[in-house]
Amino acid sequence: MKSDLPALMKTRNLDALLIFGDALHNPPMVYFTGVHHVTEALLVIKRGEEPLLFSHNMERDEAAATGFATRSVTDYRFRDILKESNDDFALASARMLQRMLTDAGVTKGRAAVYGKRDAGQAFGLLGTITELLPELEIVGEIHDSVLTEARATKDAAEVERIRAVQKQTTEIVGQVADFLSRQRANDGVLVDKDGKPITVAKVKSKINLWIAERGLDNPEGTIFAPGAEGGVPHSMGSPDAVLRVGEPIVFDIFPKEAGGGYWSDFTRTWCLGYATDAAQALYDDVRFVYDTLISEIHADERCAVFQARTCELFKQRGHPTVNEDPTTNVGYVHSLAHGLGLDVHESPGFYGDPKTAKDFLRRGHVITVEPGLYYPERGMGMRIEDAVHIGPEGKPEILATYPLDLVIPLKS
């Protein structure tokens, strides 16, 4: 949580955090500012002090809405600095940043950088700033950063925001189920009232509309993968694919708060009209593992322990797993879970040795639970996924419940 940052920064020997970029669709910035129309900003956080936000004067009201102390970059008169730098834009940009950091009291020590900026620009800017401020060490944390660790544990307000978007997502899923159930079958293909086949593209157009009506964003699309395509975990589903009765459809939907806020993540697998014996048997195995893990997951245990347990259960039921063969493309091929927040995939992670892996499941984590089985050569995949909060008692709470039925009956 944010309250952990001073201690985490002290542990990592960091004196400041520098967060670049917009306060839209930029998780490190949004984590502090919230979603606001503040562009090309810089947030400076000195350990133990209140943040200082540098932004354009044209966005001063939006910047003020963050609640932080603000400074206008306009006051630094970039054109004058550019003239002093003989029209060397890169040098002028670094000199302006030097003056901003000086005003923020960050001229020496260790400062970690985050946020979004063109890679080439960032490389040049940060390389030059270390020449202008030789006592300042710029730190780039690639994995297990201070922010990654802080963001993994959610406070009550964050949990409620994820719960809200997850509930809206299940409402959309209900609309999709209702839409499909009101169609009819013709020669095994789902068709509308005019006899035209219902395609993946048709369903996704409905999904996109219902997401937009709720004021949510859908930047990464939706997985709606029938048949063999559902046998590849992240296959999105071909737009022109038709929906056939009895054929499994993997439906994985993950809209988020508008402007780059918190994500949802939810999956059901459906068969329209009926399920074949083979599909039902595969689904029953996934459902068994899902129910078992929901009942067994608890805080203060290595996350990798639950991944190993998932592999054990699927192996007992006759399926290949990544535990025996990490390269397998059939059976159980991925991780049980991942953290969920301002990124759709964030800490904690569930891979690794169950005896030595670093990530532990903690109270305050929000994670997915998503066992699945994949057999494209059999024309099917199966996955169930819910988002859960690890509560104060260390047990998982499903943030938004929805029926686990495999079959969507057709009303016609």
C-alpha positions in Angstrom: 0.0 0.0 0.0 1.0 3.6 -0.3 1.6 3.8 3.4 4.3 1.2 3.0 6.4 3.3 0.6 8.6 5.2 3.0 9.7 1.9 4.6 10.1 0.2 1.2 12.2 3.1 -0.1 14.4 3.0 2.9 14.9 -0.7 2.5 15.9 -0.2 -1.2 18.1 2.9 -0.3 16.0 5.2 -2.4 15.7 8.9 -1.6 13.1 9.8 -4.2 10.7 8.4 -6.9 10.4 10.3 -10.2 7.3 9.4 -12.1 7.0 10.6 -15.7 4.1 10.9 -18.1 0.3 11.5 -18.2 -2.1 10.9 -15.4 -4.1 8.8 -17.9 -3.4 5.2 -18.8 -0.1 5.3 -16.9 -0.4 3.0 -13.9 2.6 4.4 -11.8 1.2 7.9 -12.1 -2.5 7.0 -11.7 -1.6 5.1 -8.5 -0.8 8.5 -6.9 -2.8 11.1 -8.9 -5.9 9.2 -9.8 -7.3 9.6 -13.3 -7.0 13.2 -14.4 -6.3 15.0 -17.7 -2.7 15.9 -16.8 -0.3 15.3 -19.6 3.5 15.1 -19.8 3.8 15.6 -16.1 6.5 14.8 -13.5 5.6 13.6 -10.0 8.5 13.9 -7.5 8.2 11.9 -4.3 10.9 12.4 -1.7 11.0 9.8 1.0 8.9 10.9 3.9 7.6 14.1 2.1 4.5 15.0 0.3 4.6 14.6 -3.5 5.2 17.6 -5.8 3.5 17.5 -9.2 5.0 19.5 -12.2 2.5 20.0 -15.0 1.5 22.4 -17.8 -0.2 25.6 -16.7 -3.1 24.9 -19.2 -4.0 21.9 -17.0 -3.6 23.6 -13.6 -7.2 22.8 -12.5 -6.8 19.2 -13.3 -3.4 19.1 -11.6 -4.9 20.8 -8.5 -7.6 18.1 -8.4 -5.0 15.5 -7.5 -4.6 17.2 -4.1 -0.8 17.5 -4.5 1.3 20.6 -4.3 1.9 21.7 -7.9 4.4 23.7 -10.0 3.8 24.9 -13.5 6.5 23.9 -16.1 5.6 27.0 -17.9 7.3 29.0 -15.2 10.7 27.5 -16.3 10.5 29.3 -19.6 11.7 26.5 -21.9 12.2 28.8 -24.8 14.8 30.8 -22.9 16.5 27.6 -21.8 16.5 26.4 -25.4 18.2 29.6 -26.5 20.8 29.3 -23.7 21.4 25.7 -25.0 22.1 26.9 -28.6 18.8 25.3 -29.8 20.0 21.9 -28.5 16.6 20.5 -27.6 17.9 17.5 -25.7 20.3 19.6 -23.6 17.6 22.2 -22.9 15.1 19.5 -21.8 17.7 18.1 -19.4 18.5 21.6 -18.1 14.9 22.3 -17.4 14.6 18.9 -15.6 17.7 19.9 -13.6 16.0 23.1 -12.4 12.8 21.3 -11.6 14.6 18.6 -9.5 16.6 21.3 -7.8 13.4 23.1 -6.8 12.0 19.8 -5.5 15.2 19.2 -3.5 16.3 16.2 -5.4 19.9 16.8 -6.4 21.8 13.9 -4.8 21.2 10.4 -3.6 19.3 7.7 -5.4 16.1 8.3 -7.4 14.1 5.5 -9.1 12.2 6.4 -12.3 8.8 5.1 -13.4 6.0 6.0 -15.8 5.6 6.4 -19.5 7.9 8.2 -21.9 9.4 7.5 -25.3 12.3 5.1 -24.6 14.8 7.1 -26.7 13.9 10.4 -25.1 14.0 8.9 -21.6 17.4 7.4 -22.3 18.9 10.7 -23.5 17.2 12.8 -20.9 18.2 10.7 -17.9 21.7 10.2 -19.3 22.3 13.9 -19.5 20.7 14.7 -16.1 23.3 12.5 -14.4 26.0 14.7 -16.0 24.2 17.9 -14.8 23.6 16.5 -11.3 26.6 14.2 -10.7 25.6 13.4 -7.1 22.2 12.0 -8.2 22.1 8.4 -9.1 19.2 7.4 -11.4 17.9 3.9 -10.7 15.8 1.8 -13.1 14.0 -1.0 -11.4 13.2 -3.7 -13.9 11.5 -6.3 -11.6 10.1 -6.3 -8.1 10.2 -2.6 -7.9 9.2 -0.5 -4.9 6.0 0.4 -6.7 5.3 -3.2 -7.7 5.6 -4.2 -4.1 3.5 -1.4 -2.8 0.8 -1.8 -5.4 0.4 -5.5 -4.8 -1.4 -4.9 -1.5 -4.6 -2.9 -1.9 -6.3 -0.7 0.7 -10.0 -0.8 1.3 -10.8 1.9 -1.3 -8.8 0.1 -4.0 -10.6 -3.1 -3.3 -14.0 -1.5 -3.6 -13.0 0.1 -6.9 -12.0 -3.3 -8.3 -15.2 -4.8 -6.8 -17.3 -2.2 -8.6 -15.7 -2.7 -12.0 -15.9 -6.5 -11.5 -19.6 -6.3 -10.7 -20.2 -4.2 -13.8 -18.3 -6.8 -15.8 -20.6 -9.6 -14.5 -23.6 -7.6 -15.5 -22.3 -7.4 -19.0 -21.6 -11.1 -19.0 -25.3 -11.6 -18.0 -26.4 -9.4 -20.9 -24.3 -11.6 -23.3 -25.8 -14.8 -21.8 -29.3 -13.4 -22.3 -28.6 -12.3 -25.8 -27.3 -15.7 -26.8 -30.1 -17.5 -25.1 -32.7 -15.6 -27.2 -31.3 -16.7 -30.5 -32.2 -20.0 -32.2 -30.3 -22.9 -33.9 -30.4 -23.7 -37.6 -28.5 -26.8 -38.6 -26.4 -26.6 -35.5 -25.4 -22.9 -36.0 -26.7 -20.1 -33.8 -28.7 -17.6 -36.0 -30.7 -14.4 -35.4 -34.4 -13.8 -36.2 -33.5 -13.2 -39.8 -31.7 -16.5 -40.1 -28.2 -14.9 -40.2 -25.4 -16.7 -38.3 -24.3 -15.1 -35.1 -20.6 -14.5 -35.4 -17.9 -13.7 -32.8 -17.8 -10.2 -34.3 -21.5 -9.7 -33.7 -21.2 -10.8 -30.1 -18.2 -8.5 -29.5 -20.0 -5.6 -31.0 -22.7 -6.1 -28.3 -20.0 -6.4 -25.6 -18.3 -3.2 -26.7 -21.6 -1.4 -26.6 -22.5 -2.6 -23.1 -19.0 -1.8 -21.8 -19.2 1.7 -23.3 -22.7 2.3 -21.8 -21.2 1.7 -18.3 -18.4 4.2 -18.9 -15.7 1.6 -18.9 -12.7 1.2 -21.2 -11.8 -2.0 -23.1 -8.3 -1.3 -24.4 -7.2 -4.9 -24.9 -10.4 -6.3 -26.4 -12.3 -9.4 -25.3 -11.6 -13.1 -25.7 -14.6 -14.9 -27.2 -13.1 -18.0 -28.6 -15.3 -20.9 -29.8 -14.2 -24.5 -30.4 -10.5 -25.1 -31.2 -9.7 -21.5 -30.8 -10.7 -21.7 -27.2 -8.0 -24.4 -26.9 -5.3 -21.7 -27.2 -5.5 -19.7 -23.9 -5.2 -16.2 -25.3 -6.8 -16.7 -28.7 -9.2 -13.8 -29.2 -11.6 -15.7 -31.5 -11.8 -15.1 -35.2 -14.3 -12.3 -36.0 -16.1 -14.3 -38.7 -16.3 -17.5 -36.7 -19.9 -18.7 -36.2 -21.3 -20.1 -32.9 -22.3 -23.7 -32.9 -24.6 -25.4 -30.4 -22.8 -27.8 -28.1 -19.4 -26.2 -28.9 -17.5 -24.7 -25.9 -16.8 -21.0 -26.0 -14.1 -19.5 -23.8 -15.3 -16.0 -22.8 -12.6 -13.9 -21.0 -13.6 -10.3 -20.5 -11.4 -7.6 -18.8 -12.7 -4.0 -19.1 -11.3 -1.3 -16.8 -12.2 2.0 -15.3 -12.1 4.8 -17.9 -8.9 6.7 -18.2 -6.6 4.0 -17.0 -7.9 3.0 -13.6 -8.5 -0.4 -12.1 -9.1 -3.5 -14.1 -11.5 -6.4 -13.9 -10.8 -9.9 -15.1 -13.4 -12.6 -15.5 -13.9 -15.9 -17.5 -16.6 -18.4 -18.1 -16.8 -21.2 -20.6 -20.2 -21.8 -22.2 -21.8 -24.4 -24.4 -25.0 -23.2 -26.2 -28.0 -25.4 -25.9 -26.2 -28.5 -24.6 -22.8 -29.8 -23.8 -21.3 -33.0 -25.3 -20.1 -35.7 -22.9 -16.5 -34.8 -23.7 -17.0 -31.1 -23.0 -18.9 -31.8 -19.8 -16.2 -34.1 -18.5 -13.4 -31.6 -19.3 -15.4 -28.8 -17.6 -16.0 -31.0 -14.6 -12.3 -31.4 -14.1 -11.7 -27.6 -14.3 -14.6 -27.0 -12.0 -13.3 -29.5 -9.5 -9.9 -27.8 -9.4 -11.5 -24.3 -9.2 -13.7 -25.3 -6.2 -10.7 -27.0 -4.5 -8.4 -24.1 -4.8 -11.0 -21.5 -3.8 -11.5 -23.6 -0.6 -7.8 -24.1 0.0 -6.2 -20.7 -0.8 -5.0 -18.7 2.2 -2.7 -15.9 3.1 0.9 -16.3 4.4 1.8 -19.1 2.0 4.0 -19.0 -1.1 1.9 -18.4 -4.2 3.8 -21.1 -6.0 2.4 -23.6 -3.5 -1.0 -23.1 -5.0 0.3 -23.4 -8.5 1.9 -26.7 -7.6 -1.3 -27.9 -6.0 -3.2 -27.0 -9.2 -0.8 -29.1 -11.2 -1.1 -32.0 -8.8 -4.9 -32.0 -9.0 -5.0 -31.9 -12.8 -2.3 -34.6 -13.1 -4.4 -36.8 -10.8 -7.3 -36.4 -13.3 -5.1 -37.4 -16.2 -4.0 -34.1 -17.7 -0.5 -32.9 -18.7 0.7 -29.9 -16.8 3.4 -27.3 -16.9 4.9 -28.9 -13.8 6.0 -32.0 -15.7 6.6 -30.2 -19.0 6.9 -26.4 -18.9 6.6 -26.3 -22.8 3.3 -28.2 -23.0 0.6 -26.8 -25.3 -2.1 -29.1 -24.1 -3.7 -29.8 -20.7 -2.9 -27.2 -18.0 -0.5 -24.7 -19.6 -0.4 -21.6 -17.6 -0.4 -20.2 -14.0 -3.3 -20.5 -11.6 -3.5 -16.8 -10.8 -2.0 -13.3 -11.0 -2.4 -10.0 -9.2 -5.0 -7.6 -10.4 -5.1 -3.8 -10.1 -3.9 -0.9 -12.2 -2.4 -3.5 -14.5 -4.4 -6.5 -15.5 -1.4 -8.7 -14.7 0.6 -7.6 -11.7 2.2 -8.9 -8.5 2.0 -11.4 -6.9 3.1 -14.1 -9.3 2.4 -17.8 -8.9 5.3 -19.4 -10.8 8.5 -20.7 -9.2 9.7 -23.3 -6.8 7.0 -23.8 -4.0 9.9 -24.0 -1.5 11.8 -21.0 -2.5 9.6 -18.6 -4.6 9.7 -15.0 -3.3 6.0 -14.1 -3.7 3.8 -14.8 -0.7 0.0 -14.4 -0.7 -0.8 -11.6 1.7 -3.9 -10.0 3.2 -5.0 -7.2 0.9 -3.9 -8.9 -2.3 -6.5 -9.0 -5.1 -5.8 -11.9 -7.4 -7.5 -14.0 -10.1 -8.2 -17.7 -9.7 -8.3 -19.2 -13.2 -7.6 -22.9 -13.7 -8.1 -24.1 -17.3 -7.6 -27.0 -19.6 -6.8 -26.7 -23.4 -7.0 -29.3 -26.1 -7.2 -27.6 -29.5 -7.0 -30.9 -31.3 -10.2 -31.9 -29.5 -11.8 -28.6 -30.5 -12.1 -27.2 -27.0 -10.7 -25.3 -24.1 -12.2 -24.7 -20.7 -11.4 -22.0 -18.2 -13.1 -20.5 -15.1 -11.9 -17.2 -13.6 -13.0 -15.0 -10.8 -11.3 -12.1 -9.0 -10.8 -12.6 -5.3 -9.7 -10.4 -2.4 -7.6 -11.9 0.4 -9.4 -10.5 3.4 -8.3 -9.7 6.9 -8.9 -13.4 8.0 -6.6 -14.5 5.2 -9.3 -16.2 3.1 -10.4 -15.5 -0.4 -13.6 -13.4 -1.1 -15.0 -13.5 -4.6 -15.5 -9.9 -5.5 -18.4 -10.5 -7.9 -20.2 -13.8 -8.0 -21.8 -15.2 -11.2 -23.2 -18.6 -12.0 -20.7 -21.4 -13.0 -23.1 -23.2 -15.4 -21.5 -24.6 -18.5 -24.7 -24.7 -20.6 -26.6 -21.6 -21.8 -30.1 -22.9 -22.7 -31.6 -21.6 -25.9 -35.2 -20.2 -25.3 -36.2 -20.8 -28.9 
